[in-house]
């Protein structure tokens, strides 16, 4: 991984966490009745925000080049290389 890829990944991760915190803040400010109207339970807020952050990461990091090591397999279940 080059330094530029690392910096890009770091920037995207920071943006994703910021989006998750913003989502948590906005949804937490709603009343239980308002949350019910949009089909969200108060206990789901953190989970939904983290899911949103993961979607941002997945969308923005899929364009990065694959590792430069020939023969390296990536196991999606382990979220890393084997």
HELIX and SHEET records of a PDB file:
HELIX    1   1 UNK A    3  UNK A   28  1                                  26    
HELIX    2   2 UNK A   32  UNK A   37  1                                   6    
HELIX    3   3 UNK A   42  UNK A   44  5                                   3    
HELIX    4   4 UNK A   45  UNK A   61  1                                  17    
SHEET    1   A 2 UNK A  74  UNK A  75  0                                        
SHEET    2   A 2 UNK A  80  UNK A  81 -1                                        
END                                                                             
